[in-house]
Amino acid sequence: EEGNDAAYDGSMMTVANADANKEYRKKLIWSKILKLGVGSYQCTECGLTKGTSGITALKNHVESKHLPGLEYPCEICGKILTNSNQYNQHLTKHRNEERNNLYQQ
């Protein structure tokens, strides 16, 4: 999985397309991450290095900083998010707001 040379052509512009191409996205992200040794990973674009416990942060970094055009628009408020983790956290906020509004009625 690591070191794959997938090329990004800018065609995955919406969350609907990104969801349909989840495996492609994963390969694309891993293509920009280099395993340096036991427990150490590096972004091939800018050199950011993380240990095993920071691999999720490194994947989020690659997705938001080095994959231009990949956007996650919120269908509720229209906010544009730059990685799937941000998008999921954002939707959780809307769900919580919805729940709070139901309890207050």
Beta strands, then each sheet from edge to edge (+ up, - down):
strand 1: 33-37
strand 2: 40-43
strand 3: 49-51
strand 4: 72-73
strand 5: 80-81
sheet 1: 1+ 2- 3+
sheet 2: 4+ 5-
end
